[in-house]
Amino acid sequence: MANERNIDQKIDYVEFPANDFDAVERFYSNTFDWQFSDYGPGYRAFHDDKLDGGFYKSDLVSSTATGAALVIIYATDLRATYGKVKRHGGVICEEIFSFPGGWRFQFKDPHGNELGVWSDTDPAV
């Protein structure tokens, strides 16, 4: 029963739009080691060992410019993750910057969805 209390009313799942499931799967698998399950032509789910989510068929994009929530991924090595994002086809839309509590950058995935990556470890070290 105590475990139910810890998950009750917490964010449990997140969904993003995508029109090319293979491209987003390659990007997130290669960059962040996410695992995917295919549910047909309209949906592909992912698991990142912490949170589950999915991609639904759509030409829309999730972007802060249009008021979407910003999903932020934690990385122990911000510079290495920055390099992986670029190497696997992500586009950096906000270079690394400091904020109270750490450092962060934002990127767009191959579909154009905007996400962030943050770390509490100084990337200059």
C-alpha positions, 0 to 999 in steps of 0.5 A, spaced: 500 500 500 505 504 501 508 504 494 501 506 491 502 512 495 508 514 492 505 513 485 498 516 486 497 523 482 504 523 479 506 524 472 506 517 469 506 517 462 508 522 456 506 522 449 509 526 443 507 527 436 511 524 430 510 522 423 516 518 422 516 513 428 523 509 425 526 516 425 524 518 432 526 511 435 533 511 432 534 518 435 532 516 442 535 509 442 541 511 440 542 518 444 538 516 450 538 508 450 530 508 450 527 501 448 521 501 444 514 497 442 511 498 436 503 498 436 501 499 429 501 505 424 498 510 429 503 509 435 509 507 438 511 506 445 517 507 449 521 506 456 527 509 458 528 505 465 524 511 469 518 513 465 514 510 460 511 514 454 509 514 446 509 517 440 502 518 436 502 519 429 501 527 427 505 532 423 504 537 429 510 538 434 511 539 441 515 546 442 515 551 447 514 557 442 507 554 441 506 553 449 507 546 449 510 543 456 518 542 456 520 535 458 527 535 461 532 529 461 537 529 466 544 527 464 550 526 469 555 528 463 551 534 459 557 535 454 557 528 452 549 528 452 550 534 448 555 531 443 550 525 442 544 529 441 548 532 435 551 526 432 544 522 432 540 528 428 538 532 434 538 540 433 540 544 438 535 550 439 538 553 446 545 552 447 548 550 454 546 555 459 546 556 467 540 556 471 539 556 479 541 549 480 545 547 474 546 547 467 541 545 461 540 545 453 534 544 449 534 541 442 529 538 437 528 531 435 528 529 428 520 530 428 521 537 431 519 536 438 523 540 443 526 537 449 531 539 454 537 536 458 540 538 464 545 537 469 547 539 476 554 538 474 558 543 471 559 542 464 566 546 464 569 541 468 
